Amino acid sequence: MRTPAERAPERASGGRAWRIAGLAAVAGLAWAARDIPAQLGGRLSGARAERAARSPRFRDGTFHNPAGTSATMVADPGRNLVRELIFGKQKRRPDSAVPLLRPADPAPGDPARELNAIWYGHASTLVEIEGHRVLLDPVWSDRCSPSALVGPRRIHEPPVRLDELPPLDAVLISHDHYDHLDMDTVRGLLAHQSAPFLVPLGVGAHLDRWGVPEERIVELDWSESHRVGGLTVTATAAQHFSGRGLRRDGTLWSSWVVAGAHRKVFYTGDSGYFDGYAAIGAEHGPFDLTLMQIGAYDRAWPNIHMFPEEAVAAHLDVRGELLVPVHWGTFNLALHDWSEPVDRLWAEAKARDVRLAVPRPGERVMVDEPPTVDGWWQAIA
């Protein structure tokens, strides 16, 4: 039997190995977290803060929803959301791979009347309108999170690489949550595109921190418009909230109207159902196409994300013609089944005689000749 003195070198060697492993783990975590401070974005200051303070939406240091609405959680006695998240029986991922398509060239037609949409997943959508291209809420990263190690991870890859996108005329951002505003995607677009970023008030502070030149940042309050080529882009109301860290509502959120000479598109961004949709329809409608948020809803937060049936009601409120759903299928952000949003939407659209297209990621929807709804998602759900 060896003496303690004889075993001492082994203990020392083992201790060194554990120390080295510990240091490596700490170094790995530090490397993974190196971008988190930048991911949090910027804060309002100077002229940007002064402009935000003049907004009718801004008071007591934060932005607010329309009067009488709140983005707070709704109490649900007896329900444990954490337990449901971990042990719930909802099927929050499909059984097999989501089918991805590469957009085919559009059929020849009159460019002045062109209107197509390509859904890339979640809310990321390219609108082709009257010879112009407008990209909405692009997120190409693997996670919608400030961390590369934790947070909701993509269920499917983007159907095209970021550097494969065609030349853009504008990039629209609805609000600053990670699943709608992604630092790495913004930096990629900065490198490969020359289009301006149109954002709600205050969101320019994030872009500024990430290196976007001031001349490429256009910040708008609700009801303010900006001309991009032959298009008029208008920020419109939404019922939601904002924030990338512990501070909430330091930047504004919005829906968007994209109007050409002949065609019009409405995009909800993230929003609960509210009477502002009827007002938007009265002022800006009718719309040839609506891109309606349908996923990540729950009865615990009914005021900030629409249920699918409410998306149909909002489509009718704004006087939409063709409805294309977004904000589903890519990131697992709620407790419902993966396919439930679009199943419910399809049933409600049929019940209310609403024209609907449900594209696969990467599939071009020609608004005047949309693909027939075929239930493709049900085969993999």
C-alpha positions in Angstrom: 0.0 0.0 0.0 1.4 3.4 -1.0 2.0 6.0 1.6 0.3 9.5 1.5 3.6 11.0 0.4 3.7 8.6 -2.6 0.1 9.5 -3.6 0.7 13.2 -3.3 2.0 13.7 -6.9 -1.2 12.1 -8.3 -3.4 14.3 -6.2 -1.5 17.4 -7.3 -1.7 16.3 -10.9 -5.5 15.7 -10.6 -5.9 19.0 -8.9 -4.1 20.7 -11.8 -6.3 18.9 -14.3 -9.4 20.1 -12.6 -8.1 23.7 -12.4 -7.2 23.6 -16.1 -10.6 22.2 -16.9 -12.3 24.9 -14.8 -10.3 27.7 -16.4 -11.1 26.3 -19.8 -14.8 26.2 -18.9 -14.7 29.8 -17.6 -12.8 30.9 -20.8 -15.4 29.2 -22.9 -18.3 30.9 -21.2 -16.5 34.2 -21.4 -15.9 33.7 -25.2 -19.6 32.7 -25.7 -20.7 35.8 -23.7 -18.4 38.2 -25.4 -21.1 39.7 -27.6 -23.8 40.0 -25.0 -23.1 43.6 -24.0 -23.4 44.6 -27.7 -26.5 42.5 -28.2 -28.3 44.5 -25.6 -28.0 47.5 -28.0 -27.9 51.2 -27.3 -29.8 53.6 -25.1 -31.6 56.8 -26.0 -29.5 59.9 -25.7 -29.0 63.3 -27.2 -31.2 64.3 -30.1 -32.7 60.8 -30.3 -33.9 61.0 -26.6 -35.3 64.5 -27.2 -37.3 63.4 -30.1 -38.7 60.4 -28.3 -39.7 62.6 -25.4 -41.9 64.7 -27.9 -43.9 61.6 -28.9 -47.5 61.4 -27.8 -46.6 57.7 -26.9 -43.8 58.7 -24.5 -44.3 59.7 -20.9 -42.5 59.1 -17.6 -39.5 57.9 -19.4 -41.1 55.1 -21.4 -43.3 54.4 -24.4 -46.9 53.4 -23.9 -49.7 51.5 -25.7 -52.9 53.1 -26.7 -55.0 54.3 -23.7 -56.7 51.5 -21.8 -54.3 48.7 -22.8 -51.5 47.0 -21.0 -48.7 44.5 -21.9 -48.6 42.9 -18.4 -49.2 39.2 -17.7 -52.7 38.1 -16.8 -53.0 36.2 -13.5 -54.2 32.6 -13.9 -54.7 31.0 -10.5 -53.6 27.4 -10.2 -51.4 27.6 -13.4 -47.6 27.2 -13.2 -46.1 28.4 -16.4 -42.6 27.2 -15.6 -43.9 23.7 -14.8 -46.0 23.7 -18.0 -43.0 24.8 -20.0 -40.9 21.9 -18.7 -43.4 19.2 -18.3 -46.3 20.3 -20.5 -47.5 17.8 -23.1 -47.8 20.3 -25.9 -45.9 19.2 -29.1 -43.8 22.3 -29.7 -41.6 20.9 -32.5 -42.5 19.1 -35.7 -41.7 15.4 -36.2 -39.6 15.9 -39.3 -37.8 18.6 -41.1 -39.7 21.7 -42.3 -39.7 21.8 -46.1 -37.6 24.7 -47.4 -37.8 26.1 -50.9 -35.6 28.4 -52.9 -37.7 31.1 -54.5 -38.3 30.6 -58.2 -38.3 33.5 -60.6 -41.7 35.3 -60.7 -43.8 34.9 -63.7 -43.5 37.8 -66.2 -45.9 40.5 -65.7 -46.4 44.3 -65.3 -43.8 45.5 -62.9 -46.0 48.4 -61.9 -48.6 46.0 -60.6 -46.2 43.4 -59.1 -46.9 42.2 -55.6 -45.2 39.1 -54.2 -44.2 37.9 -50.7 -41.5 35.4 -49.7 -41.7 34.2 -46.1 -38.3 33.1 -44.8 -39.5 31.9 -41.4 -40.9 33.5 -38.2 -41.6 37.1 -39.2 -38.8 37.5 -41.7 -40.5 38.3 -45.1 -39.5 39.9 -48.4 -42.2 42.0 -50.1 -41.7 42.6 -53.8 -43.9 45.5 -54.7 -44.0 47.5 -57.9 -40.4 46.8 -58.7 -39.1 47.5 -55.1 -38.0 45.0 -52.4 -38.7 45.6 -48.8 -37.4 43.2 -46.1 -39.4 42.8 -42.8 -37.9 41.9 -39.4 -35.0 39.8 -40.8 -33.5 37.3 -38.3 -31.0 34.8 -39.7 -29.2 33.8 -36.5 -29.5 30.4 -35.0 -31.0 31.7 -31.7 -33.2 34.7 -31.0 -31.3 35.5 -27.8 -28.4 37.7 -26.6 -26.5 34.5 -26.0 -25.1 32.0 -28.5 -25.6 29.2 -26.0 -29.1 29.6 -24.6 -32.4 30.9 -25.8 -34.9 29.8 -28.4 -33.2 28.0 -31.3 -34.3 27.7 -34.9 -36.5 24.8 -35.9 -35.4 25.2 -39.5 -32.6 26.9 -41.3 -33.2 30.0 -43.4 -34.1 28.9 -46.9 -31.4 31.3 -48.4 -28.2 32.7 -47.0 -28.2 36.4 -46.1 -25.7 37.2 -48.8 -28.0 35.6 -51.4 -30.8 38.2 -50.9 -31.4 40.4 -53.9 -30.7 44.1 -53.7 -33.1 45.7 -51.2 -34.8 49.1 -51.2 -35.6 49.1 -47.4 -35.4 47.1 -44.3 -38.3 47.5 -41.8 -38.1 46.6 -38.1 -41.3 46.4 -36.1 -39.6 46.5 -32.6 -36.5 45.6 -30.7 -37.2 42.1 -29.4 -34.5 39.5 -30.3 -36.8 37.5 -32.6 -37.4 40.7 -34.7 -34.1 42.7 -34.4 -31.0 40.6 -34.6 -27.5 42.2 -34.3 -25.7 39.7 -36.5 -28.3 39.9 -39.2 -28.1 43.7 -39.1 -24.4 43.6 -39.5 -24.7 41.2 -42.4 -27.1 43.4 -44.2 -24.8 46.4 -43.5 -22.1 44.5 -45.3 -24.1 43.2 -48.3 -26.8 45.8 -48.8 -27.1 49.6 -49.1 -30.8 49.9 -48.1 -31.9 52.2 -45.3 -33.3 50.7 -42.0 -36.8 52.1 -41.2 -37.5 51.6 -37.5 -39.8 52.9 -34.7 -38.6 55.7 -32.5 -35.6 54.8 -30.4 -34.6 51.6 -32.2 -32.0 53.6 -34.1 -29.9 53.6 -30.9 -29.4 49.9 -31.3 -28.4 50.2 -34.9 -26.1 53.1 -34.1 -24.2 50.9 -31.5 -23.9 48.2 -34.1 -22.2 50.4 -36.7 -25.1 51.4 -39.0 -24.4 54.9 -40.4 -26.8 57.6 -39.4 -27.8 58.2 -43.0 -29.1 54.7 -43.2 -31.3 55.0 -40.1 -34.9 56.4 -40.4 -36.8 56.5 -37.2 -40.6 57.0 -37.3 -43.4 57.6 -34.8 -46.9 56.2 -35.5 -48.5 58.0 -38.5 -45.2 59.2 -39.8 -44.2 58.3 -43.3 -41.0 58.0 -45.4 -40.6 57.8 -49.1 -38.5 55.0 -50.5 -38.3 55.2 -54.3 -41.9 55.0 -55.5 -43.1 53.6 -52.1 -44.6 55.4 -49.1 -43.8 53.5 -45.9 -45.8 54.5 -42.8 -45.4 53.4 -39.2 -48.7 52.6 -37.7 -50.1 51.6 -34.3 -49.5 48.3 -32.5 -50.2 46.9 -29.0 -47.0 45.4 -27.6 -43.9 46.3 -25.7 -40.1 46.5 -26.2 -36.8 45.8 -24.5 -33.6 43.8 -24.9 -32.5 43.8 -21.2 -34.0 44.5 -17.8 -35.4 47.9 -19.0 -38.7 47.8 -20.8 -40.4 50.1 -23.3 -37.4 52.4 -23.9 -38.1 52.1 -27.6 -41.3 52.2 -29.6 -43.0 49.3 -31.4 -45.1 49.5 -34.6 -47.0 47.9 -37.4 -46.2 49.0 -41.0 -48.0 50.1 -44.1 -46.1 49.8 -47.4 -47.9 51.6 -50.3 -47.0 51.9 -53.9 -48.9 53.7 -56.6 -51.3 50.7 -57.1 -50.6 48.0 -54.4 -50.6 48.1 -50.6 -49.3 45.8 -47.9 -50.0 45.8 -44.1 -47.7 44.1 -41.6 -48.8 43.7 -38.0 -45.4 43.4 -36.3 -46.1 41.9 -32.9 -49.4 43.0 -31.4 -52.5 42.0 -29.4 -55.9 42.6 -31.0 -57.1 46.1 -30.5 -59.4 48.6 -32.1 -56.5 50.4 -33.8 -56.8 47.9 -36.7 -60.1 49.4 -37.7 -58.6 52.8 -37.6 -55.7 51.7 -39.8 -58.1 50.1 -42.3 -60.1 53.3 -42.5 -57.1 55.5 -43.0 -54.8 53.3 -45.1 -56.8 50.4 -46.5 -57.8 48.5 -48.3 -54.7 46.2 -48.6 -53.9 43.7 -51.3 -51.9 41.7 -48.8 -51.7 41.5 -45.0 -48.9 39.7 -43.1 -50.5 38.8 -39.8 -48.8 37.6 -36.6 -50.4 34.3 -35.5 -48.0 32.5 -33.2 -46.6 32.7 -29.6 -50.0 33.5 -28.0 -51.2 32.4 -24.6 -54.1 33.3 -22.4 -51.4 34.6 -19.9 -50.4 37.4 -22.3 -53.6 38.1 -24.4 -52.8 41.8 -25.0 -49.4 41.4 -26.7 -49.8 38.6 -29.3 -53.0 37.8 -31.3 -54.7 34.4 -31.3 -55.2 33.1 -34.8 -58.9 33.9 -34.8 -58.0 37.5 -33.9 -55.6 37.7 -36.8 -58.4 36.9 -39.1 -60.5 39.6 -37.4 -57.6 42.1 -37.7 -57.3 41.2 -41.4 -60.9 42.1 -41.9 -60.6 45.2 -39.8 -57.8 46.6 -42.0 -59.8 45.6 -45.1 -57.3 43.0 -46.3 -57.6 40.9 -49.5 -55.1 38.1 -49.1 -53.8 37.0 -45.7 -50.3 35.4 -45.2 -49.5 34.3 -41.7 -46.1 35.0 -40.1 -44.5 34.6 -36.6 -44.9 30.9 -36.4 -43.0 27.7 -37.3 -39.4 28.8 -36.7 -38.9 29.5 -33.0 -40.6 27.9 -30.1 -41.8 30.9 -28.1 -45.0 29.7 -26.4 -46.7 26.7 -25.0 -49.0 25.8 -27.8 -48.4 23.0 -30.3 -46.1 23.8 -33.2 -48.8 23.5 -35.8 -51.7 24.9 -33.8 -51.5 28.5 -34.9 -51.9 27.7 -38.6 -54.5 25.0 -38.0 -56.7 27.4 -36.1 -56.0 30.2 -38.7 -57.1 27.9 -41.6 -60.3 26.9 -39.9 -61.2 30.5 -39.1 -60.3 31.8 -42.6 -62.7 29.2 -44.1 -65.4 30.1 -41.6 -65.2 33.8 -42.5 -64.5 33.4 -46.2 -61.0 35.0 -46.0 -58.5 34.4 -48.8 -55.4 32.7 -47.3 -52.0 31.5 -48.5 -49.7 29.5 -46.2 -46.3 29.2 -48.0 -43.4 27.0 -47.1 -40.3 28.9 -46.0 -38.8 30.3 -49.1 -41.9 30.0 -51.3 -42.9 33.0 -53.3 -46.5 34.0 -53.0 -47.8 35.9 -56.0 -50.7 37.8 -54.5 -52.8 37.8 -57.6 -52.3 34.0 -58.1 -51.6 32.6 -54.6 -50.9 28.9 -54.0 -53.7 26.8 -52.8 -53.6 26.0 -49.1 -52.6 22.3 -49.0 -52.0 21.7 -45.3 -48.3 20.9 -45.9 -47.4 21.4 -42.3 -49.8 18.7 -41.1 -47.6 16.0 -42.8 -44.7 16.9 -40.5 -46.6 17.9 -37.3 
